[in-house]
Amino acid sequence: MNEVPKEWEMFSDEGDTAVTAMMQEIKDALKSKPLLEIRKLLKQRIDEIAKEHAEVYDTDVREIIVSRLTKWACQANGLKIGFELDLDYWDL
């Protein structure tokens, strides 16, 4: 799986850093946890980040997160490249 990006379209460097840390945790969890648990973890972490960085709920940010998560989930679970898991699937 690829490196975790550092840019997430957040309004501040601190927001980007918070999302990067969350995505690293989720990327690591994808190696050993089922997608249902990943979805729950994602929701918990996004809600935590939103307490200080509400822009994590912005469409641009969520779409970047979904795109990266889908790619990683496909790699981790042997799914065909091009398989789409949308905003609804990730509960964003």
Contact map, one row per residue, 1 for C-alpha under 8 A:
11100000000000000000000000000000000000000000000000000000000000000000000100110000000000000000
11110000000000000000000000000000000000000000000000000000000000000000000100000000000000000000
11111000000000000000000000000000000000000000000000000000000000000000000000000000000000000000
01111100000000000001001100000000000000000000000000000000000000000000000000000000000000000000
00111111000000000001000000000000000000000000000000000000000000000000000000000000000000000000
00011111000000011001000000000000000000000000000000000000000000000000000000000000000000000000
00001111110000010001000000000000000000000000000000000000000000000000000000000000000000000000
00001111110000010011000000000000000000000000000000000000000010011000000000000000000000000000
00000011111000010000000000000000000000000000000000000000000110000000000000000000000000000000
00000011111110110000000000000000000000000000000000001011000010000000000000000000000000000000
00000000111110110000000000000000000000000000000000000010000000000000000000000000000000000000
00000000011111110000000000000000000000000000000000000000000000000000000000000000000000000000
00000000011111111000000000000000000000000000000000000000000000000000000000000000000000000000
00000000000111111100000000000000000000000000000000000000000000000000000000000000000000000000
00000000011111111110000000000000000000000000000010001001000000000000000000000000000000000000
00000111111111111111000000000000000000000000000000000000000000000000000000000000000000000000
00000100000011111111100000000000000000000000000000000000000000000000000000000000000000000000
00000000000001111111110000000000000000000000000010000000000000000000000000000000000000000000
00000001000000111111111000000000000000000000000010000001000000000000000000000000000000000000
00011111000000011111111100000000000000000000000000000000000000000000000000000000000000000000
00000000000000001111111110000000000000000000000000000000000000000000000000000000000000000000
00000000000000000111111111000000000000000100110000000000000000000000000000000000000000000000
00010000000000000011111111100000000000000000000000000000000000000000000000000000000000000000
00010000000000000001111111110000000000000000000000000000000000000000000000000000000000000000
00000000000000000000111111111000000000000000000000000000000000000000000000000000000000000000
00000000000000000000011111111100000001001100000000000000000000000000000000000000000000000000
00000000000000000000001111111110000000000000000000000000000000000000100100000000000000000000
00000000000000000000000111111111000000000000000000000000000000000000000000000000000000000000
00000000000000000000000011111111100001000000000000000000000000000000000000000000000000000000
00000000000000000000000001111111111001000000000000000000000000000000000110010000000000000000
00000000000000000000000000111111100000000000000000000000000000000000000000010000000000000000
00000000000000000000000000011111110000000000000000000000000000000000000000000000000000000000
00000000000000000000000000001111111011000000000000000000000000000000000000000000000000000000
00000000000000000000000000000101111111000000000000000000000000000000000000000000000000000000
00000000000000000000000000000100111111100000000000000000000000000000000010000000000000000000
00000000000000000000000000000000011111110000000000000000000000000000000000000000000000000000
00000000000000000000000000000000111111111000000000000000000000000000000000000000000000000000
00000000000000000000000001001100111111111100000000000000000000000000000000000000000000000000
00000000000000000000000000000000001111111110000000000000000000000000000000000000000000000110
00000000000000000000000000000000000111111111000000000000000000000000000000000000000000000000
00000000000000000000000001000000000011111111100000000000000000000000000000000000000000000000
00000000000000000000010001000000000001111111110000000000000000000000000000000000000000000100
00000000000000000000000000000000000000111111111000000000000000000000000000000000000000000011
00000000000000000000000000000000000000011111111100000000000000000000000000000000000000000000
00000000000000000000010000000000000000001111111110000000000000000000000000000000000000000000
00000000000000000000010000000000000000000111111111000001000000000000000000000000000000000000
00000000000000000000000000000000000000000011111111100000000000000000000000000000000000000000
00000000000000000000000000000000000000000001111111110000000000000000000000000000000000000000
00000000000000100110000000000000000000000000111111111101000000000000000000000000000000000000
00000000000000000000000000000000000000000000011111111111100000000000000000000000000000000000
00000000000000000000000000000000000000000000001111111100000000000000000000000000000000000000
00000000000000000000000000000000000000000000000111111100000000000000000000000000000000000000
00000000010000100000000000000000000000000000000011111111000000000000000000000000000000000000
00000000000000000000000000000000000000000000000011111111110000000000000000000000000000000000
00000000011000000000000000000000000000000000000001001111110010000000000000000000000000000000
00000000010000100010000000000000000000000000010011001111110011000000000000000000000000000000
00000000000000000000000000000000000000000000000001000111111011000000000000000000000000000001
00000000000000000000000000000000000000000000000000000111111111000000000000000000000000000000
00000000000000000000000000000000000000000000000000000000111111100000000000000000000000000000
00000000100000000000000000000000000000000000000000000000011111110000000000000000000000000000
00000001110000000000000000000000000000000000000000000011111111111000000000000000000000000000
00000000000000000000000000000000000000000000000000000001111111111100000000000000000000100001
00000000000000000000000000000000000000000000000000000000001111111110000000000000000000100000
00000001000000000000000000000000000000000000000000000000000111111111000000000000000000000000
00000001000000000000000000000000000000000000000000000000000011111111100000000000000000000000
00000000000000000000000000000000000000000000000000000000000001111111110000000000000011100100
00000000000000000000000000000000000000000000000000000000000000111111111000000000000000000000
00000000000000000000000000000000000000000000000000000000000000011111111100000000000000000000
00000000000000000000000000100000000000000000000000000000000000001111111110000000000000000000
00000000000000000000000000000000000000000000000000000000000000000111111111000000001111000000
00000000000000000000000000000000000000000000000000000000000000000011111111100000100000000000
11000000000000000000000000100100000000000000000000000000000000000001111111110000000000000000
00000000000000000000000000000100001000000000000000000000000000000000111111111010000000000000
00000000000000000000000000000000000000000000000000000000000000000000011111111111101000000000
10000000000000000000000000000000000000000000000000000000000000000000001111111110000000000000
10000000000000000000000000000110000000000000000000000000000000000000000111111110000000000000
00000000000000000000000000000000000000000000000000000000000000000000000011111110000000000000
00000000000000000000000000000000000000000000000000000000000000000000000001111111000000000000
00000000000000000000000000000000000000000000000000000000000000000000000011111111101000000000
00000000000000000000000000000000000000000000000000000000000000000000000001000111111000000000
00000000000000000000000000000000000000000000000000000000000000000000001001000011111000000000
00000000000000000000000000000000000000000000000000000000000000000000000000000001111100000000
00000000000000000000000000000000000000000000000000000000000000000000010001000011111110000000
00000000000000000000000000000000000000000000000000000000000000000000010000000000011111000000
00000000000000000000000000000000000000000000000000000000000000000100010000000000001111111100
00000000000000000000000000000000000000000000000000000000000000000100010000000000000111111100
00000000000000000000000000000000000000000000000000000000000001100100000000000000000011111111
00000000000000000000000000000000000000000000000000000000000000000000000000000000000011111111
00000000000000000000000000000000000000000000000000000000000000000000000000000000000011111111
00000000000000000000000000000000000000100100000000000000000000000100000000000000000011111111
00000000000000000000000000000000000000100010000000000000000000000000000000000000000000111111
00000000000000000000000000000000000000000010000000000000100001000000000000000000000000111111
